[in-house]
Amino acid sequence: MKSISPLLFFLQFALFACVQAPVESKAQYSDSDSKFIELSINFLADLKDDKSTDRYVERYAKLDLDSLHKALKSPNQKKAFWINTYNAFIQYTLKEDPTLYENRSSFFSKERIDIGGKKMSFDDIEHGLLRASTIKLSLGYAKNPFAPEFETKFRMQKTDERIHFVLNCGAKSCPPVGIYSAVDFDREVDKVAMAFLNSVSVYNKEEDEVSTTILFSWFRGDFGGNSGIRSTLIKYGVLPKGSDASLNYKDYDWTLDLDNYVED
């Protein structure tokens, strides 16, 4: 673990205008990981360590949106920040009040996250930003032509289908929570995706069929339909190369399951 340098801490202190003791950095950073991504990383890391995290919520509310937009230049910077942010606020919010999960539709759609004074929902982050304004119930085949200005400013230009293997909505069947950097994003995500898919998928060689997560079915358009789903399963070693296996999907277990983190 590397501690935040005095200069970096000073910048962080000035940005968020908080009077706090120095916060230990939870990951190895490079100059390409902005202080905003570092904020999202530390928020998740302290949640994982069961530390007080109210100060992070306050810092998010005080973010300067213009500075945030300028800092999140690359696709991987955007994905790292918004994935960490989504997962952190899921854990934080449901730890504060697990009863909110009883009405999942309201839980995901209500604007309960403050990002620089902009109130957002979990659906806004997942479908608006990370899925590039894809309509939630369209199976990944329809975009929202009336996306609001904030969404069009901060969203991805195209959907990276791997987000479905790293977003954790609090359910038992969700992928575990990882902590992602921008500089090593692809390697980190591929590692988690491979572990997740191999843990939930069963390939029957004799019948040439595979049983896997229903996330593929819900977001099939993000993967490019059935052929793209098979290609993904081949990529991560679930199916053999060239397979045309039949696709079966497992029921989703919506039981609340917090603190499901990627093992170190």
Secondary structure as GFF3:
##gff-version 3
##sequence-region A 1 264
A	DSSP	alpha_helix	6	16	.	.	.	ID=ss1
A	DSSP	alpha_helix	35	48	.	.	.	ID=ss2
A	DSSP	alpha_helix	54	61	.	.	.	ID=ss3
A	DSSP	alpha_helix	65	71	.	.	.	ID=ss4
A	DSSP	alpha_helix	75	96	.	.	.	ID=ss5
A	DSSP	three_ten_helix	98	102	.	.	.	ID=ss6
A	DSSP	alpha_helix	104	109	.	.	.	ID=ss7
A	DSSP	beta_strand	113	115	.	.	.	ID=ss8
A	DSSP	beta_strand	118	120	.	.	.	ID=ss9
A	DSSP	alpha_helix	122	123	.	.	.	ID=ss10
A	DSSP	pi_helix	124	130	.	.	.	ID=ss11
A	DSSP	alpha_helix	149	154	.	.	.	ID=ss12
A	DSSP	three_ten_helix	161	165	.	.	.	ID=ss13
A	DSSP	alpha_helix	185	200	.	.	.	ID=ss14
A	DSSP	beta_strand	202	204	.	.	.	ID=ss15
A	DSSP	beta_strand	209	212	.	.	.	ID=ss16
A	DSSP	alpha_helix	215	218	.	.	.	ID=ss17
A	DSSP	alpha_helix	220	223	.	.	.	ID=ss18
A	DSSP	alpha_helix	225	235	.	.	.	ID=ss19
A	DSSP	beta_strand	246	249	.	.	.	ID=ss20
###
